[in-house]
Amino acid sequence: MINPINDGGPIASTLHGSEMTVVPSGGLSLRDWFAGMALSAFANTTETDCLPESWNWKGLAHTAYIAADAMLAAREGRDQ
């Protein structure tokens, strides 16, 4: 059996009664959020000789998830 990817859980909280709880909603995970932020940073590079039309977006997306996994590992206090 393949180990599931640690996605960090959902990023949104929901109010249930008088308590704020995190409820899995099938929406955006913390891993997705981290990857999106990393991809955004790549896209906001100051490299003037690097045009977005020539970027390897699949490679950048893969790298963004590698960065997200490293952020989750650091958040949990463990090495990647």
N, C-alpha and C positions, 0 to 999 in steps of 0.2 A: 504494500500500500504506500502511496506517495504522501509525504508529509504536506499538510496544507501550508500555504504561504501565510506568515504572520502579517496581517494587514493593519494591525494596530487598533482595529475596531472602528466603529462609526465615529464621525467627527461631530455629530449633532446630538444635543441633549433634548429630552422631551419632558414636559411637566406632566406628571401623573399624580392627581390628587394634590397633596401639599408638598410632594417631594420631587426634586429634579433628578431624573434618572437618565442614563444612556440606554437607548433601546435600539437594537439592530434594526435597520429599516431597509437594508438592501441598497442604500445610497452610497455616497462617497465615503471611502475609508480614509483613515489617517495616512496609509501608504499611498493612496491615490493623491491625496492632498500634497504630501511631501514630494512626490514625483512631479506633480504639476508645478510646484514652486521651483523645483530644480530645472525643469524644462523652461520655465519663464526666465530664470536666470541665464540659461544658455541663450535664449532668444534676445536677451537684453545685453549681449556682449558688446564691448566697445571696439571689437575688431572691425576695422573699416574695409579690409580686403575680403571679408567673408559675407557673401550675399545670401540671404535666406533661400533664394531659388536653387542654390547649389548645395544646400545642406543635406546631409543624410538624416532625414527626420526619423526613420526607423531606428537608426543607430543612436540618435540622441534620445529617443523615447526609452530605448533599452538602458542607456546610461542613466537616465533620470530615475528609473526604477532601481538600479543598483545603488544610486545615491539615497533613495528613499529607504531601502533595506538597511543601509549603513546608519541612517538617522534613527530608524526604529531600534537597531541594535544598541546604539549609543544611549538612546532614551531608556533602555532596559538595563544599562550598565554592563553590557556584554560585548565581546569582540565579535566582529562579523565573520 
